[in-house]
Amino acid sequence: MKKCLPCLILLLPILAACSNVRSKQPVGKNPVNLSVQADQIAWQSIAGDWVNADGEVTQVKIVDGKKGLVHFQGAGEDDQPQPVTFRQTGDTFFLNFTDQEGVGEYHWMMLKANNEMTELIFWDPDTEKFRELIAEKKIKGVNDPLEKRNEQGQLVKHYTPGALIDDPTGSWVTDMIAGKFGVLVDWKNPTVLRKKVGY
């Protein structure tokens, strides 16, 4: 599994490629109702085992379908359930999750599901492009410092500066979907999960 240092959870194939673009608010205007079929997608069938291209398994369990809340969990003995929320703005869907450091901060990915709920595709936000937009004050938020030091004053190795969006209006999401800022997600490197046969 590829590991992403900014996302300290480091526990699931689906989240392993996460970027370091966070938001103070959940991304997406409304929660996706996972209890019913909506937008022609069989969301109620999301529970089960999902497999990535490397054969790694992510188990999905619906916790509160009306709030779009599920638990993702790896198949390893030490893997712990990770709360994940599905949200949407219009017909664009997002996955939101927090890490151990980011209290009140949400990592997020853009999501596409096929109607039969047998394939999920996720795209990471482009960290550098969001940092540029925040620096130019086109999106409200703050950029992480270029360097980070530990309590002993030593530079933290393998540190990747990210961006924290802070816009309670959520207008940046609508603008992103409309293409106002250009391409802000990494379309070329999706994470693809397919549901295991029998679910």
Buried (B, 14 or more C-beta within 10 A) or exposed (E): BEEBEBBEBBBBBBBBBBBBBBBBBBBBBEBBBBBEEEEEBBBBBBBBBBBBEEEBBBBBEBBEBEBBBBBBBBEEEEBEBBEBBBBBBEEBBBBBBBBEEBEEBBBBBBBBBBEEBBBBBBBBBBBEBBBBBBEEEEBBBEBBEEEEEEEEEEEEEEBEBBBBBBBEEBEBBBBBBEEEBEEBBBEEEBBBBBBEEEE
